[in-house]
Amino acid sequence: MKEDFLKYQAQTTSHPLGLAIERAEGSYIYDTKGNAHLDFVAGVSACSLGHCHPKVVKAIQEQTVKYMHVMVYGEYVQEPAVAYTKLLASLLPENLKTTYLVNSGTEAIEGALKLARRYTGRSQIIAANHAYHGNTMGSLSVMGFEERKSAFRPLIPDVSFIEFNKKSDLECITEKTAAIILETIQGGAGFILPENGYLKKVRERCNEVGALLILDEIQPGFGRTGKLFAFEHYDCVPDILVMGKGMASGLPVGAFTASHKMMAVLQQQPKLGHITTFGGNPVIAAAGLATLKEITESQLMAQALEKEKLFRSLLVHPLIEEIRGKGLMLALMVKNAEIANELVLTAAKNGLILFWLLFEPKAVRISPPLTISEVEIQQGCQQILSILNSYDKPIVE
């Protein structure tokens, strides 16, 4: 099967991990040989409730026997999408009440950028160096990493970049700026947190000049940082909120949310300002609704912060320089890229799933399901320490 996988399915690298999957349940993925793999990655933060959570499976099954796709987005009233967006609105600040459901995080970024330009009548977009917002052309244009986008130029014009956490750069936001787009926590750069009231200062500057603030919560969103959205930690409310990954327990989904007044501009001049065939799909919306209810009605968000403390207490080793991030969005920073690679690849051979981050070669991703148990955390951390203890190559900083 792996030979067919490599031949018929387009690859993103020349060296995929190639684990052949039989099934997945809870915090474990099982390969076709019957081996269990403890999942410390959760589909890159997508499987918020672990694999095949019974409440999510039940919601999907109940919806599939009623109806699946019936019409392009926004034409028919479909109860799962209405119920989902209504519940989401009840959990968000007053200016974030209307949600446009799409198929992925990167499509949500595209929609948010279009909305910002259309609503303000301005064209300039400001993004952060080392930012990652997706890989479609608009999202690529606001990626702050030239090595990954230079091969695809020309990209969309009138985009400039500032340094994340650098207050003096905020003067670049002017009356010509449609929006500044930031990850609430920089993901691909190494799970870098905003510092010294940075996001609040961005908010204040946007208010001064009439620019919009777009916050990308595709990775930290839906309880991963101990709150439903990471911006709740930082006294900063965006004008446009972008979501994805963890919304529907592993099903493909994304969304952007703004005020009803702002979102209404996509209805005219031109009509169909943003359209999607499968956005708001009732099966995915049902999964999203079940996921959101479970996260908000349980103790999972509070437990994420306690589980973070457990990870930090266990993962102490001379080869670990620091642990970045918040809640269950953590980056293990080791001495060099070789150690990071060794850790990920050796763990994969020994039944523990870890992964890399896009731009920071010394980082190892730890973003397990919110449902992971303390025992499973202890087992996985013991495996990590065992691998680091056996590392016997010279350390090159």
Secondary structure, 3 states (H helix, E strand, C coil): CHHHHHHHCCCCCCCCCCCCEEEEEECEEEECCCCEEEECCHHHHCCCCCECCHHHHHHHHHHHCCCCCCCCCCCCCCHHHHHHHHHHHHCCCCCCCEEEEECCHHHHHHHHHHHHHHHHCCCEEEEECCCCCCCCHHHHHCCCCHHHHHHHCCCCCCEEEECCCCHHHHHHCCCCEEEEEEECCECCCCCECCCCCHHHHHHHHHHHHCCEEEEECCCCCCCCCCCCCHHHHCCCCCCEEEECHHHHCCCCCEEEEECHHHHHHHHCCCCCCCCCCCCCCHHHHHHHHHHHHHHHHCCHHHHHHHHHHHHHHHCCCCCEEEEEEECCEEEEEECCHHHHHHHHHHHHHCCEECEECCCCCCEEEECCCCCCCHHHHHHHHHHHHHHHHCCCCCCCC
